[in-house]
Amino acid sequence: METKVKMRDFLRTRQLATINQTYVLVETIALKERLVFFKQDIDLLLKIKHSSHENVNPFIGISYDSTRLYVLWTHCFRGSLAEQIFGRKDERATFDNNFRGAFVRDILKGLDYIHNSSIGYHGSLTTGHCLIDSHWILKVSGFGVSRMLFRMKNSGVIGTEDGRPFIPNGGYQLPGTGLIGFDEIIANH
């Protein structure tokens, strides 16, 4: 039950949109004060934008208006690993060992690329940030922005409208922490 509640909270902040005939996933964050990007923020966002790997979900960009910050990523049509594992029983897939092994391999390849790139860390890796495309290829998403969002949250610039945390734990700030357990992926569901 607790996982289903977390899943609903997670999905509540995300919307589907189109930009230039491309479907994008839009994560909405409440903007509480005037938004200012520092040079290191812009540099990081450009690094994320230019990252390219089969197991890394393309970052579209960030947009904002007077009340909301929008973080945009390419949409993967099979949804997240969380939806596939914890979604409604009649809607989720049953994976054999080959699929589970492929998902683990895809996560490791995506993380290897990110950690060896100039970005250097993922931050806040959850099953909700592991997206599955139409070819059943898992793509790591949501990477690199957690430090910037953490700084903005701590300075009171961003938050959530209902007071719940938009980043699930505080450990994501250090590289290599906040990693999902592989037992979560390979367990029989």
CYANA upper distance limits for C-alpha pairs under 8 A (distance plus 0.5 A):
  1 MET  CA      5 VAL  CA      6.93
  2 GLU  CA      6 LYS  CA      6.81
  3 THR  CA      7 MET  CA      6.53
  3 THR  CA     86 PHE  CA      7.78
  4 LYS  CA      8 ARG  CA      6.73
  4 LYS  CA     86 PHE  CA      7.57
  4 LYS  CA     87 GLY  CA      8.17
  5 VAL  CA      9 ASP  CA      6.86
  6 LYS  CA     10 PHE  CA      6.59
  7 MET  CA     11 LEU  CA      6.66
  7 MET  CA     82 ALA  CA      8.15
  7 MET  CA     83 GLU  CA      8.41
  8 ARG  CA     12 ARG  CA      6.53
  9 ASP  CA     13 THR  CA      7.58
 10 PHE  CA     14 ARG  CA      7.82
 10 PHE  CA    128 GLY  CA      8.26
 11 LEU  CA     15 GLN  CA      8.41
 13 THR  CA     27 GLU  CA      6.09
 13 THR  CA     28 THR  CA      5.84
 13 THR  CA     29 ILE  CA      7.76
 14 ARG  CA     25 LEU  CA      7.07
 14 ARG  CA     26 VAL  CA      5.90
 14 ARG  CA     27 GLU  CA      4.98
 14 ARG  CA     28 THR  CA      6.73
 15 GLN  CA     25 LEU  CA      6.31
 15 GLN  CA     26 VAL  CA      5.57
 15 GLN  CA     27 GLU  CA      7.06
 15 GLN  CA     28 THR  CA      8.33
 16 LEU  CA     23 TYR  CA      7.38
 16 LEU  CA     24 VAL  CA      6.34
 16 LEU  CA     25 LEU  CA      5.40
 16 LEU  CA     26 VAL  CA      6.58
 16 LEU  CA     75 HIS  CA      8.02
 17 ALA  CA     23 TYR  CA      6.23
 17 ALA  CA     24 VAL  CA      5.80
 17 ALA  CA     25 LEU  CA      6.95
 17 ALA  CA     26 VAL  CA      7.40
 18 THR  CA     22 THR  CA      5.73
 18 THR  CA     23 TYR  CA      4.95
 18 THR  CA     24 VAL  CA      6.22
 19 ILE  CA     23 TYR  CA      7.02
 19 ILE  CA     24 VAL  CA      7.47
 22 THR  CA     74 THR  CA      8.10
 23 TYR  CA     74 THR  CA      6.89
 23 TYR  CA     75 HIS  CA      6.00
 24 VAL  CA     60 ILE  CA      8.27
 24 VAL  CA     72 LEU  CA      6.77
 24 VAL  CA     73 TRP  CA      6.06
 24 VAL  CA     74 THR  CA      4.97
 24 VAL  CA     75 HIS  CA      4.99
 25 LEU  CA     72 LEU  CA      6.17
 25 LEU  CA     73 TRP  CA      5.75
 25 LEU  CA     74 THR  CA      6.43
 25 LEU  CA     75 HIS  CA      5.44
 26 VAL  CA     70 TYR  CA      6.59
 26 VAL  CA     71 VAL  CA      6.17
 26 VAL  CA     72 LEU  CA      5.16
 26 VAL  CA     73 TRP  CA      7.17
 27 GLU  CA     70 TYR  CA      6.10
 27 GLU  CA     71 VAL  CA      5.61
 27 GLU  CA     72 LEU  CA      6.94
 28 THR  CA     68 ARG  CA      7.02
 28 THR  CA     69 LEU  CA      6.39
 28 THR  CA     70 TYR  CA      5.34
 28 THR  CA     71 VAL  CA      7.18
 29 ILE  CA     68 ARG  CA      6.14
 29 ILE  CA     69 LEU  CA      5.58
 29 ILE  CA     70 TYR  CA      6.88
 29 ILE  CA    158 ILE  CA      7.21
 29 ILE  CA    159 GLY  CA      6.93
 29 ILE  CA    160 THR  CA      6.70
 29 ILE  CA    166 PHE  CA      8.46
 30 ALA  CA     67 THR  CA      6.64
 30 ALA  CA     68 ARG  CA      5.20
 30 ALA  CA     69 LEU  CA      6.77
 30 ALA  CA    158 ILE  CA      6.09
 30 ALA  CA    159 GLY  CA      5.78
 30 ALA  CA    160 THR  CA      5.77
 30 ALA  CA    161 GLU  CA      6.70
 31 LEU  CA     35 LEU  CA      8.11
 31 LEU  CA     66 SER  CA      7.67
 31 LEU  CA     67 THR  CA      5.37
 31 LEU  CA     68 ARG  CA      5.14
 31 LEU  CA     69 LEU  CA      6.37
 31 LEU  CA    157 VAL  CA      6.59
 31 LEU  CA    158 ILE  CA      5.13
 31 LEU  CA    159 GLY  CA      7.12
 32 LYS  CA     67 THR  CA      7.32
 32 LYS  CA    156 GLY  CA      7.31
 32 LYS  CA    157 VAL  CA      5.60
 32 LYS  CA    158 ILE  CA      5.80
 32 LYS  CA    159 GLY  CA      7.42
 33 GLU  CA    156 GLY  CA      7.67
 33 GLU  CA    157 VAL  CA      5.26
 33 GLU  CA    158 ILE  CA      7.63
 34 ARG  CA     66 SER  CA      8.31
 34 ARG  CA    157 VAL  CA      7.37
 35 LEU  CA    157 VAL  CA      7.14
 37 PHE  CA     41 ASP  CA      6.31
 37 PHE  CA     42 ILE  CA      7.16
 38 PHE  CA     42 ILE  CA      7.01
 39 LYS  CA     43 ASP  CA      6.63
 40 GLN  CA     44 LEU  CA      6.52
 41 ASP  CA     45 LEU  CA      6.61
 41 ASP  CA    148 MET  CA      7.26
 42 ILE  CA     46 LEU  CA      6.64
 43 ASP  CA     47 LYS  CA      6.77
 44 LEU  CA     48 ILE  CA      6.72
 44 LEU  CA    119 ILE  CA      7.43
 44 LEU  CA    144 GLY  CA      8.05
 45 LEU  CA     49 LYS  CA      6.50
 45 LEU  CA     61 GLY  CA      7.99
 45 LEU  CA    145 VAL  CA      8.18
 46 LEU  CA     50 HIS  CA      6.61
 47 LYS  CA     51 SER  CA      6.71
 47 LYS  CA    118 SER  CA      7.55
 47 LYS  CA    119 ILE  CA      7.02
 48 ILE  CA     59 PHE  CA      6.97
 48 ILE  CA    119 ILE  CA      7.43
 48 ILE  CA    143 PHE  CA      8.41
 48 ILE  CA    144 GLY  CA      7.41
 49 LYS  CA     58 PRO  CA      7.52
 49 LYS  CA     59 PHE  CA      5.72
 49 LYS  CA     60 ILE  CA      7.06
 49 LYS  CA     61 GLY  CA      7.44
 51 SER  CA     56 VAL  CA      8.36
 51 SER  CA     58 PRO  CA      7.86
 52 SER  CA     56 VAL  CA      7.19
 52 SER  CA     58 PRO  CA      7.47
 53 HIS  CA     57 ASN  CA      8.33
 53 HIS  CA    110 GLY  CA      7.74
 53 HIS  CA    113 TYR  CA      7.77
 54 GLU  CA    110 GLY  CA      8.15
 54 GLU  CA    139 LYS  CA      7.68
 55 ASN  CA    106 ASP  CA      6.33
 55 ASN  CA    107 ILE  CA      7.56
 55 ASN  CA    109 LYS  CA      6.95
 55 ASN  CA    110 GLY  CA      5.16
 55 ASN  CA    137 ILE  CA      7.69
 55 ASN  CA    138 LEU  CA      6.56
 55 ASN  CA    139 LYS  CA      4.74
 55 ASN  CA    140 VAL  CA      6.57
 56 VAL  CA    110 GLY  CA      5.87
 56 VAL  CA    139 LYS  CA      5.21
 56 VAL  CA    140 VAL  CA      5.30
 56 VAL  CA    141 SER  CA      6.80
 57 ASN  CA     73 TRP  CA      7.52
 57 ASN  CA     74 THR  CA      6.95
 57 ASN  CA    131 LEU  CA      8.12
 57 ASN  CA    139 LYS  CA      5.56
 57 ASN  CA    140 VAL  CA      6.15
 57 ASN  CA    141 SER  CA      5.54
 58 PRO  CA     73 TRP  CA      6.52
 58 PRO  CA     74 THR  CA      6.05
 58 PRO  CA    141 SER  CA      8.15
 59 PHE  CA     72 LEU  CA      6.94
 59 PHE  CA     73 TRP  CA      5.04
 59 PHE  CA     74 THR  CA      6.86
 59 PHE  CA    141 SER  CA      8.44
 60 ILE  CA     72 LEU  CA      5.72
 60 ILE  CA     73 TRP  CA      5.56
 60 ILE  CA     74 THR  CA      6.96
 61 GLY  CA     71 VAL  CA      6.74
 61 GLY  CA     72 LEU  CA      5.80
 61 GLY  CA     73 TRP  CA      7.59
 62 ILE  CA     69 LEU  CA      7.79
 62 ILE  CA     70 TYR  CA      6.08
 62 ILE  CA     71 VAL  CA      5.19
 62 ILE  CA     72 LEU  CA      6.48
 63 SER  CA     69 LEU  CA      6.59
 63 SER  CA     70 TYR  CA      5.57
 63 SER  CA     71 VAL  CA      7.17
 63 SER  CA     72 LEU  CA      8.41
 64 TYR  CA     68 ARG  CA      6.11
 64 TYR  CA     69 LEU  CA      4.87
 64 TYR  CA     70 TYR  CA      6.15
 65 ASP  CA     69 LEU  CA      7.24
 69 LEU  CA    158 ILE  CA      8.45
 73 TRP  CA    141 SER  CA      7.99
 73 TRP  CA    142 GLY  CA      8.21
 75 HIS  CA     79 GLY  CA      8.42
 76 CYS  CA     80 SER  CA      8.34
 76 CYS  CA    131 LEU  CA      6.49
 76 CYS  CA    132 ILE  CA      6.13
 76 CYS  CA    133 ASP  CA      4.88
 76 CYS  CA    134 SER  CA      7.27
 77 PHE  CA    132 ILE  CA      7.45
 77 PHE  CA    133 ASP  CA      5.91
 77 PHE  CA    134 SER  CA      6.07
 78 ARG  CA    131 LEU  CA      7.96
 78 ARG  CA    132 ILE  CA      5.73
 78 ARG  CA    133 ASP  CA      5.99
 78 ARG  CA    134 SER  CA      6.35
 78 ARG  CA    136 TRP  CA      7.94
 79 GLY  CA     83 GLU  CA      6.93
 79 GLY  CA     84 GLN  CA      7.91
 79 GLY  CA    131 LEU  CA      6.16
 79 GLY  CA    132 ILE  CA      6.15
 79 GLY  CA    133 ASP  CA      7.80
 80 SER  CA     84 GLN  CA      6.97
 80 SER  CA    127 THR  CA      7.17
 80 SER  CA    128 GLY  CA      5.80
 80 SER  CA    129 HIS  CA      7.19
 80 SER  CA    130 CYS  CA      6.05
 80 SER  CA    131 LEU  CA      4.69
 80 SER  CA    132 ILE  CA      6.31
 81 LEU  CA     85 ILE  CA      6.54
 81 LEU  CA    127 THR  CA      5.63
 81 LEU  CA    128 GLY  CA      6.66
 81 LEU  CA    129 HIS  CA      8.27
 81 LEU  CA    130 CYS  CA      6.02
 81 LEU  CA    131 LEU  CA      6.47
 81 LEU  CA    132 ILE  CA      7.23
 82 ALA  CA     86 PHE  CA      6.00
 82 ALA  CA     87 GLY  CA      7.51
 82 ALA  CA    127 THR  CA      5.24
 82 ALA  CA    128 GLY  CA      5.60
 82 ALA  CA    130 CYS  CA      8.22
 83 GLU  CA     87 GLY  CA      5.00
 83 GLU  CA     92 ARG  CA      7.44
 83 GLU  CA    128 GLY  CA      8.00
 84 GLN  CA     91 GLU  CA      8.26
 84 GLN  CA     92 ARG  CA      5.20
 84 GLN  CA     93 ALA  CA      6.32
 85 ILE  CA     92 ARG  CA      6.95
 85 ILE  CA     93 ALA  CA      7.92
 85 ILE  CA    185 ILE  CA      8.28
 85 ILE  CA    189 HIS  CA      6.89
 86 PHE  CA     92 ARG  CA      7.97
 87 GLY  CA     91 GLU  CA      7.13
 87 GLY  CA     92 ARG  CA      6.16
 88 ARG  CA     92 ARG  CA      6.61
 94 THR  CA    189 HIS  CA      7.10
 95 PHE  CA     99 PHE  CA      6.08
 95 PHE  CA    100 ARG  CA      6.76
 95 PHE  CA    188 ASN  CA      8.39
 95 PHE  CA    189 HIS  CA      8.21
 96 ASP  CA    100 ARG  CA      6.89
 97 ASN  CA    101 GLY  CA      6.41
 97 ASN  CA    186 ILE  CA      8.07
 98 ASN  CA    102 ALA  CA      6.57
 99 PHE  CA    103 PHE  CA      6.69
100 ARG  CA    104 VAL  CA      6.80
100 ARG  CA    185 ILE  CA      7.08
100 ARG  CA    186 ILE  CA      5.90
101 GLY  CA    105 ARG  CA      6.62
101 GLY  CA    186 ILE  CA      7.90
102 ALA  CA    106 ASP  CA      6.53
103 PHE  CA    107 ILE  CA      6.67
103 PHE  CA    137 ILE  CA      8.00
103 PHE  CA    138 LEU  CA      6.46
103 PHE  CA    185 ILE  CA      8.25
104 VAL  CA    108 LEU  CA      6.70
104 VAL  CA    182 PHE  CA      7.69
104 VAL  CA    185 ILE  CA      7.88
104 VAL  CA    186 ILE  CA      8.48
105 ARG  CA    109 LYS  CA      6.60
106 ASP  CA    110 GLY  CA      6.59
106 ASP  CA    137 ILE  CA      7.66
106 ASP  CA    138 LEU  CA      6.14
106 ASP  CA    139 LYS  CA      7.48
107 ILE  CA    111 LEU  CA      6.55
107 ILE  CA    130 CYS  CA      8.11
107 ILE  CA    138 LEU  CA      7.37
107 ILE  CA    139 LYS  CA      7.61
107 ILE  CA    140 VAL  CA      6.94
108 LEU  CA    112 ASP  CA      6.41
109 LYS  CA    113 TYR  CA      6.73
110 GLY  CA    114 ILE  CA      6.76
110 GLY  CA    139 LYS  CA      7.38
110 GLY  CA    140 VAL  CA      6.42
111 LEU  CA    115 HIS  CA      6.38
111 LEU  CA    122 HIS  CA      7.58
111 LEU  CA    140 VAL  CA      7.93
112 ASP  CA    116 ASN  CA      6.53
113 TYR  CA    117 SER  CA      6.54
114 ILE  CA    118 SER  CA      8.29
114 ILE  CA    119 ILE  CA      6.78
114 ILE  CA    120 GLY  CA      6.34
114 ILE  CA    121 TYR  CA      6.70
114 ILE  CA    122 HIS  CA      7.15
115 HIS  CA    119 ILE  CA      7.34
115 HIS  CA    120 GLY  CA      4.68
115 HIS  CA    121 TYR  CA      5.59
115 HIS  CA    122 HIS  CA      7.68
116 ASN  CA    120 GLY  CA      6.43
119 ILE  CA    144 GLY  CA      6.98
120 GLY  CA    175 PRO  CA      8.22
121 TYR  CA    143 PHE  CA      7.93
121 TYR  CA    144 GLY  CA      6.78
121 TYR  CA    175 PRO  CA      5.61
121 TYR  CA    176 GLY  CA      7.44
122 HIS  CA    142 GLY  CA      8.29
122 HIS  CA    143 PHE  CA      5.03
122 HIS  CA    144 GLY  CA      5.75
122 HIS  CA    175 PRO  CA      7.29
122 HIS  CA    176 GLY  CA      7.83
123 GLY  CA    143 PHE  CA      6.57
123 GLY  CA    144 GLY  CA      6.77
123 GLY  CA    145 VAL  CA      8.22
123 GLY  CA    146 SER  CA      6.38
123 GLY  CA    147 ARG  CA      8.11
123 GLY  CA    172 TYR  CA      5.18
123 GLY  CA    173 GLN  CA      6.70
123 GLY  CA    174 LEU  CA      7.65
123 GLY  CA    175 PRO  CA      6.80
123 GLY  CA    176 GLY  CA      7.59
123 GLY  CA    177 THR  CA      7.32
123 GLY  CA    178 GLY  CA      7.00
123 GLY  CA    179 LEU  CA      8.28
124 SER  CA    142 GLY  CA      8.35
124 SER  CA    143 PHE  CA      8.02
124 SER  CA    146 SER  CA      7.26
124 SER  CA    167 ILE  CA      7.67
124 SER  CA    168 PRO  CA      7.97
124 SER  CA    169 ASN  CA      8.07
124 SER  CA    171 GLY  CA      8.31
124 SER  CA    172 TYR  CA      5.19
124 SER  CA    173 GLN  CA      8.29
124 SER  CA    177 THR  CA      7.93
124 SER  CA    178 GLY  CA      5.56
124 SER  CA    179 LEU  CA      7.26
125 LEU  CA    129 HIS  CA      6.55
125 LEU  CA    130 CYS  CA      8.22
125 LEU  CA    142 GLY  CA      8.19
125 LEU  CA    143 PHE  CA      8.03
125 LEU  CA    172 TYR  CA      8.31
125 LEU  CA    178 GLY  CA      6.34
125 LEU  CA    179 LEU  CA      5.58
125 LEU  CA    180 ILE  CA      6.58
126 THR  CA    130 CYS  CA      7.26
126 THR  CA    178 GLY  CA      7.99
126 THR  CA    179 LEU  CA      7.09
126 THR  CA    180 ILE  CA      5.76
127 THR  CA    131 LEU  CA      8.46
127 THR  CA    180 ILE  CA      7.26
129 HIS  CA    140 VAL  CA      6.57
129 HIS  CA    141 SER  CA      5.45
129 HIS  CA    142 GLY  CA      6.27
130 CYS  CA    138 LEU  CA      6.79
130 CYS  CA    139 LYS  CA      6.23
130 CYS  CA    140 VAL  CA      5.31
130 CYS  CA    141 SER  CA      6.51
131 LEU  CA    138 LEU  CA      6.02
131 LEU  CA    139 LYS  CA      5.64
131 LEU  CA    140 VAL  CA      6.84
131 LEU  CA    141 SER  CA      7.22
132 ILE  CA    136 TRP  CA      6.01
132 ILE  CA    137 ILE  CA      6.01
132 ILE  CA    138 LEU  CA      4.95
132 ILE  CA    139 LYS  CA      6.61
133 ASP  CA    137 ILE  CA      6.00
133 ASP  CA    138 LEU  CA      7.02
133 ASP  CA    139 LYS  CA      7.91
142 GLY  CA    146 SER  CA      8.45
145 VAL  CA    149 LEU  CA      6.66
146 SER  CA    150 PHE  CA      6.33
146 SER  CA    167 ILE  CA      8.32
146 SER  CA    172 TYR  CA      7.70
146 SER  CA    173 GLN  CA      7.46
147 ARG  CA    151 ARG  CA      6.65
147 ARG  CA    173 GLN  CA      6.32
148 MET  CA    152 MET  CA      6.73
149 LEU  CA    153 LYS  CA      6.44
149 LEU  CA    158 ILE  CA      8.25
150 PHE  CA    154 ASN  CA      6.60
150 PHE  CA    173 GLN  CA      8.22
151 ARG  CA    155 SER  CA      6.70
152 MET  CA    156 GLY  CA      6.79
152 MET  CA    157 VAL  CA      5.68
152 MET  CA    158 ILE  CA      6.32
153 LYS  CA    157 VAL  CA      6.29
153 LYS  CA    158 ILE  CA      5.42
153 LYS  CA    159 GLY  CA      6.38
159 GLY  CA    163 GLY  CA      7.76
159 GLY  CA    165 PRO  CA      8.21
159 GLY  CA    166 PHE  CA      7.88
160 THR  CA    164 ARG  CA      6.77
160 THR  CA    165 PRO  CA      7.45
160 THR  CA    166 PHE  CA      7.17
169 ASN  CA    178 GLY  CA      7.67
171 GLY  CA    177 THR  CA      6.22
171 GLY  CA    178 GLY  CA      6.10
172 TYR  CA    176 GLY  CA      8.26
172 TYR  CA    177 THR  CA      5.81
172 TYR  CA    178 GLY  CA      5.28
173 GLN  CA    177 THR  CA      7.87
180 ILE  CA    184 GLU  CA      7.75
181 GLY  CA    185 ILE  CA      7.75
182 PHE  CA    186 ILE  CA      6.72
183 ASP  CA    187 ALA  CA      6.02
